[in-house]
Amino acid sequence: MERSRLLVVDSEPSAADLVRRSLIQDVDVIAVSGGAEAVREVERAAALGEPFDAVLLDFDSGGIEALDRIRARGDGVRVIVTAGAGGGEAAGLGMRHGAFDFIGKPLHAAEVRLRVERALRDRRTMSSSRRPRKSDILIGGSSWTKELYERIAMVAPTDVTVAIFGESGTGKELVARTIHSLSARNERPFVVVNCGAIPESLLEDELFGHVRGAFTDASKDREGLFAAADGGTIFLDEIGELPIALQVKLLRVLQSQEFRRIGDDRDMRADVRVITATNRDLEKAVAAGAFREDLYYRIQVFPLRMMPLRERREDIPLLAHHFLLKHKGKVGKRVEGFSAAAIAKLMTYHWPGNVRELENKVHHALVLAGGEQIQPEDIQLELGSGRRDTGLDVTRPFRELKREIVEGFEREYTRELLRRHTGNLAAAARMARIDRKNLWSLVKKYRIDLGAYRRG
């Protein structure tokens, strides 16, 4: 197989070293320290007939100008933007300017490998019908997200059965899609079955199919979803709702990859990887006799537990920017971001509906927004009783919550201030009535690219 070529743009030499250690496929890694040097290297490589397949571009080292110039060449190179503290702004800018993906710093080997390999595979196929969907991306820079990538990196290349546990709205299907898209089965079907949404009387037929004459309306043979997923992955969502009789049939599929259609007198085989998910406590279901113990242990080979959004709040700004970019085209408005107060409001809400609720609230806020930024009043967070939710999760330690809110405010206030003054530090400091050195300290603390505001 032809070797891929990756350009790493980062002022820290250790970044390129980590990338080289992370990749397991044949990839030539070239490292440069700045944006101008990166553009020259991309142009030189293209002139020699050895173009790069992907660029890992540190936002602070290269900036948006380098991204624009690399993208303007039109040769299909996939650009992955990286950034540290306050990565939501860099992610938002990068995606608006055509970046393929975003990775929050500090870089972790597993996440780098999975995202870079995804970009390289996308570059090789070049066919939009075969690309992973842009929505099939795990968003976040928290330590939990990094650890999740480590776990996915372990299991994706295997055919091990995966069980995903977590509250509704935490992204269980997205994790399943990520595992599939990063596996050797990625070009084969990914079939989703919601075991709780299909009537029990129809579920067996949906899963395994039937032969002609099996029942009154069976006028022809019908392929079930296991057969449809042959060679690929089947995702059994809400596995806890599966009737006991079908649990026996599923156990047989997991043990032998064999099943029998309704009315058939012979077995069929399907080479299928099974991923399950549930928001139920299956141990309690086993104890209550509602879930088979042998099936429980069979699907528990590699468990993944999804953390609720309220326990990984540092991911909220990045997720919010991602959903803004995803949905703003649907509302026909030029909304470019969130005010500092809006981000603070999102950060302090307890999110009972998790990531799904955040996406819905951002989409709703886009509809209500009257300017280029979403304001706090655009974000509707009402309790069912009609009382206004303060958004403060008082179950968390006081110091931890206060630090998070203060840092969120400082970061977004500094960005808005620089936006108003197109990156002019002196003018921004005068408006804020703070010393210029103090403002510069905030810029450095949150790794804000002044150049991006001056160019914008």
Secondary structure, DSSP 4 states (H G I P E B T S, - for coil): -PPEEEEEE-S-HHHHHHHHHH--SSEEEEEESSHHHHHHHHHHHHHTT---SEEEEEHHHHHHHHHHHHHHT-S--EEEEEE-SSHHHHHHHHHHTT-SEEEESSP-HHHHHHHHHHHHHHHHH--GGGSPPTT------SHHHHHHHHHHHHHTTS---EEEE--TTS-HHHHHHHHHHTSTTTTS-EEEEETTTS-HHHHHHHHHEE-TTSSTT--S-EE-HHHHTTTSEEEEETGGGS-HHHHHHHHHHHHHSEE--BT-SS-EE---EEEEEESS-HHHHHHTTSS-HHHHHHHTTEEEEPPPGGG-GGGHHHHHHHHHHHHHHHHT----EE-HHHHHHHHHS--TTHHHHHHHHHHHHHHH--SSEE-GGGS--B-TTSPBP----TTS-HHHHHHHHHHHHHHHHHHHHHHHTTT-HHHHHHHHTS-HHHHHHHHHHTT--HHHHHH-
